[in-house]
Amino acid sequence: MLLARFLDAVIDEGDFLLIDARGRAHKLGNGAEPRISIRLHDRATERRLLVNPRLAAGEAYMDGTMTIEEGSLFDLIDLIGRNIETFESHWFSNFSASLSRLFRRIQQYNPVGKAQRNVAHHYDLSDDLYDLFLDSDRQYSCAYFDSTHNDLERAQNAKKRHIAAKLLLDKPDLNVLDIGSGWGGMGLFLAKTTGANVTGVTLSTEQHKVSQRRAEEAGLAGKVRFKLQDYRDEPDTFDRIVSVGMFEHVGAGHYLEYFRKAKQLLNDDGVFLLHSIGRMEPPGTTNPWLRKYIFPGGYTPSLSETLAAIERAGLWVTDIEIMRLHYAETLHHWYDRFMAQRDKAVELYDERFCRMWEYYLIGCEIAFRRMGQLVFQIQIAKRQDAVPLTRDYITDWDRAIAADASAAAEYTNIQ
C-alpha cells in the first residue's frame, strides 16, 4: 500500500495503527504513547490522502470516510504536529508545497469585493454559533493569559487592556479607527475606558448588525460608530488605528497597499497597533483545508514579509511583541466550550459541520503548539518620537486600568 509506505517514511514518533480499506493493519511509529488507530473506509480516500494529505485528512474526517477507532482527534492531529518536520522534509510533501507556493498570490488575491465575499464565508455564519464558544464580549482573537489565572473572560479583557495601553490613549477624545472591528468589543472597550471616539469598519454584515446594536445598548452610539465598509474606502484620518485579527485576511500581495493606506489614514503624530497571527518561519502558504473550508483568501504572514512592507511604506516600527502559546490556550478554551454545547451546533447546522469545526479548532491549537504559529503585535508610527522612549508606559497603563476595573467590581459586589 503506497499510503502506508509514505506514512512509514514520515512518522518517526508515535504509536500509530492504520487500517486500510481492505482491512489490513499497518503499524507505524516508534511506539510512543498515546496509541492512535484510524480506519479508512474506501480506496478513494487512500488515494486522496496520498496525493494531497493536507486537504484530504480533514475532508475524510468530515465525511466519515476516515474514523478514529482508538485515541482522539486531538491525539491524531498532535501526532501530525510531532512529526511535521519529517513530513515537510519528505520529497513528495516538499514538491506539493512548492506547487502551492507558485499559486499563493492567486489564492490570496483579495481586492475590494472579493474580500467581502471571503469574509462572509466565515463571519456571516449563524450568530448563535459564536455564542457557543466565544467569551461574553465575542473576542474572536488571541487572548492574553498571565500566570495568575486560566480564565478566558479575564484573558480576553487583559488582551483589550494590553492593546489599549500600546495605543497610548493619553488624551481625551482621540479619534480611533478599528480596522476589522468584528462584533464591536474592542471599539466599545476603548470608548468606554478612555473616552475615545471610535470608528469601526467591517466587511461582515452580521458583525456590523451586532456591533451597531451593542453600541446603542451600551449608550455609546455618540462615541462609537460602525461602518460596513472596506478599510481602503475610508476617507478620514485618525489619531490612533488598531487592527486585531484582520491582517490574516489581507494577503501577501496586498501588504504594501495595506500599510500605505494605514499611513494615509494616520495623523502625523498618530500610533497604529497591529495584532496578527504570524509564523516563525519564512513566508509560506496556507493549509489547503483551512483555505477551502474556513478562511478563503486567508494567509498567515511571516514577520519578515510584514516588516518589509512596513519599511517600504515609510513607517516606523516602534515596538514588537511576540505572543507564543497564548493562542494555543485560547483555542483550547474555545474547543472545550464548543464541545460542551456541540448538540446545539448540530441543531444549527449538521454533524458534518461540527466535525469540520472540531478539526478547525484542534488543528489551529496544534499549529500554535507544534507548527511554528505565533501572534505578533507591532506598534507603528509615522514619527520616531510618537511614543515614549521606554516601554514603561505600557505596563503602567495596563496595571492602572486593571486596578480600576478590579476596584469597580469589588464595589459592585459590596453593593
Beta strands, then each sheet from edge to edge (+ up, - down):
strand 1: 15-19
strand 2: 25-29
strand 3: 35-40
strand 4: 66-70
strand 5: 175-179
strand 6: 197-202
strand 7: 224-228
strand 8: 238-244
strand 9: 266-279
strand 10: 316-323
strand 11: 373-381
sheet 1: 2+ 1- 3- 4+
sheet 2: 7+ 6+ 5+ 8+ 9+ 11- 10+
end
